[in-house]
Amino acid sequence: MSVILRPGADDLRLIGFYLGKVLLGLGLVMLVPAAVALFAREWNSASAFIVGASLCVIAGEFSDARLATRRSLTWAHGMVIVALAWLIGAVFAAIPMYLSGRFDEPLDALFEAMSGLTTTGMSVIHDLDHAPLSEDLYRHLLQFAGGQGIVIVVLSLFAAGGARVASLYLSEGRDERILPNFIRTARFIFLVAGTFLVLGTAALWVALVTTGFTPGRAFYHAINLFFASFDTGGFSVMQASIMYYHSLTVELIVMLLMIAGTIAFGLHFALWRGDPRELLRHLESKTLAGTSFLFLLVICFGLLTAGTYDSVEAMFRKGFFTLVSAVSSTGHQVNVGETYLTDWGVMAPAAIVGAMAIGGMASSTSGGIKAMRVGIAIKTLIHDIRRILLPEAAVQVTTYHAGGRRRILRDETSRAATTVLLLFVVTYLVGAMVGMAYGEFDITQTLFESVSVGSNIGISIGVVSPEMPKGLMAVYIGQMWLGRLEYVAVFALMGYLISLARGRAKG
């Protein structure tokens, strides 16, 4: 790599300009619950959203007026902007939350905002069941914005100079350019989300009205359930999560939305074109189907051994829903968190932890290590075993299907997948050890919670709460940030900051 001078004023101007665009988009998001709050006469909430939106818009307008530039973005710029966007975006998103008075400290509001944007779904809000409509809607809208990707929002709202912001799309962990240009790709993603929004909300509305909800209340719950399910966020309108509805129909619709959310947008595009064979051939879908089936077998066997449920139907219903929630990284729950610790035995919770660690597909709304990396790691292992068994002169070539074509498994691909996989594992262990250091939880609790937070899942065993240690809360915020960005952008930001301090950077 070549060595360049340390980032100068022009580099910082460029970064500030695009961060301003992100904040402007976030400010527009806040205006929706502000309008709802005014309509519902939730005056305290309305003022909180107006203050938050005003600060975002002021920051965005300042960047547009003072930092505007036509300079092209480099890969390094894109990585730094994305890493900062998720941090600074969470800080600004936390402002109306803290002003609402439902959080003890600013750190609690930041945790909630980061959890929403990263579609983790862990919550430390007080008295969720009686939260104003606008505040609850805002939490779910953050999941929608974060699930599609903050930068995807920027690409769609501010299309000017789209060719210059392609690196932002890639830096956010989106490795598929579905259509020839990134702006069209971003808009296709919103087209998919919008279509599922209409269909999913309508289906949930009918199901809820059938169970006895009034039409207006059913619509409010339906649209929030959609945001939480399709964007694999996991926030809930009520503290009891999906248990609150006591409806198999609602659970089935939610599961379909969670599965849709965990499918890569590239595969959605193939399905929209009428090519379901791509879903069957893709390495990631085959890996996800295979590992999920194995986890389901372990869960059912574990629950059967533990005698948790008195019928096979209840065992399968609870176990399968929880597995889908874990694999899709949604975090919806049909069990009280402590149940995993007290009633599920050992094998079933262990399978859930494994499913949460893997997560869903790359270039989707889901989190975790991703099935693509696990599939590549398995392919690499098989490749190495075959290379040992074959004669030295034999040429061993391993291929896999992804992105609509056969690809050759190269060393750099294997190395990148394995590196990120190991980083996730290290993060899980660090979070678990920090939790144990407080002396309030055992390794089972802290490891379960750390994997859930680090993979942006949201299924809680009871560690996360408004009363949890603030130091552990800060660690979990970092884990959510790292997990959503999959480390690369964060490391780029760290390198950029070091280069500023040392006076030189590598590019």
C-alpha positions, 0 to 999 in steps of 0.5 A, a space after each residue: 500500500 502507498 503512504 499518503 499524508 495524514 487526512 487534511 481539512 478537505 478529508 474532514 470536510 468531506 466526512 462532515 458533509 456526508 455525516 450531515 446528510 445522515 443526520 438530515 435523514 434522521 431528522 426527517 424520520 423524527 418528524 413522523 412521530 412528532 406529527 403523531 404526537 401532535 395529533 394524539 396531543 402528546 405534548 411532552 413527546 411532541 416537544 422532544 421530537 421537535 427538539 431532536 429533529 431541529 438539532 438534526 436538521 440544523 446539523 444537516 443544513 450546516 454541513 450542506 452550507 459550510 462543508 459542501 464538496 464535489 470531491 469523490 469519496 475513497 474507500 477509506 472515506 466511506 468506511 470512516 463515514 459509515 462508522 461515525 454515522 452509526 455512532 453519531 446517528 445513535 447519539 442524535 437519535 437518543 436525544 428525544 428518547 432522553 427528553 421523554 423522561 422514560 430513561 434514567 440517564 443519557 446512557 440508557 437512551 443511547 443504549 435504546 437508540 443504538 439497539 433500535 438503529 442496529 435492529 438489536 431490539 434489546 430495551 431498557 425503557 421504563 413502563 413500556 406498556 404505557 408509553 405514548 404512541 408516538 414514542 413507541 412508533 419512533 422506536 420502531 421507525 428507528 428499526 426500519 431506518 437501521 434495517 434498510 441501512 442509514 446510508 441506504 436512506 441517504 442514497 435514496 433521499 439524496 440521490 445527487 452524486 450517487 456514483 460518488 457514494 457507492 463506497 458508502 453502500 459497500 462500507 455499510 456491509 452491503 456486498 451486493 450491487 443488485 442493479 447496475 447502479 447503487 441508487 437503483 439498488 437502494 431504491 429496489 431495497 425500499 421497493 421490497 420493504 414497501 411491498 412487504 410493509 403493505 402486505 404484512 401490515 394488512 395481514 397482521 391487521 386482519 389477524 389482530 381484528 379477528 382476535 378482538 382488537 379494535 381497527 385503530 388499535 389493530 393497525 397501530 400494533 400491525 405496523 409496529 409489528 411489521 417494522 420489528 419483524 421484517 427489519 429483524 429489530 425485535 422491539 415490541 409494543 408491549 413488554 410481553 413481546 409476541 406472548 401478548 397476542 396469544 395468537 397462532 395466526 399472528 405468530 405465523 405471519 410474524 415468522 414469515 416476515 422474519 424469514 423475509 427479512 433475513 433473506 438477502 436482497 439479491 435473492 429477493 431480486 431473483 425471486 421478483 424476477 421469477 427465478 426461485 432456483 437461485 434461492 436453492 442454489 445459493 451457498 448462503 441459503 443452503 447453509 442457513 437451511 442446513 444449520 437451522 434444521 440441525 439446531 431445530 433437531 437439537 432444540 426439540 430433543 433438548 425440550 423433550 428431554 427436559 420435559 418443558 412442555 406437555 405436548 409435542 405441538 406446544 414444544 414445536 411451536 415454542 421451539 420453532 418460533 424461537 429458532 426463527 427469531 434467533 436465526 433471523 436476528 429479530 429477537 421476538 419472544 414467546 417465552 419469558 426470558 428466564 424460561 431459557 435458564 430455568 425450564 429449557 434444560 441445557 441443549 435447547 438454549 445452547 442451540 439457540 445461542 448457536 443460531 444467534 451467533 450465525 444469524 441470517 444472510 449477508 446483505 439483508 436486515 439480519 445480524 450475526 456472523 452471517 450464513 455466508 461466512 459460515 458456509 465459506 468456512 465449511 467449504 474451506 475446511 472441506 477444501 483443506 481436508 481434500 488437499 491433504 488426502 489428494 496427491 501433491 501434484 493434484 490441483 484442488 479447486 473448490 467453487 460455490 454458488 453466490 450472486 447468480 454465478 459459480 465462484 472459485 473459493 480463493 484464499 483471500 475470501 476464506 481468510 476474510 470470512 474466517 477473520 470476521 468469524 473469529 472477531 465475532 467469537 472474541 467479542 462474544 467472549 469479551 462481553 460474557 467475561 465483562 458481565 461475569 466480572 460484576 458478580 451478578 450473573 453466571 457464565 450461562 446468562 452472560 454468554 447468552 446475552 453477549 451473543 444476543 447483543 453482539 449478533 444484534 439479535 435481542 432475545 434476552 435471558 434477563 441480563 439487560 434491564 434498566 437496572 443493569 450495571 452501566 459499565 456492562 451497558 456501555 460494553 453492550 452498546 459497543 458490541 451492537 455497533 461492532 456487530 452491525 458494522 461487522 468490524 471492518 468500518 470500525 477498524 478503518 475509523 480507528 486507523 484514521 484516528 491513529 493516522 491523524 494523531 501520528 501524522 500519516 495514514 496508509 491508503 
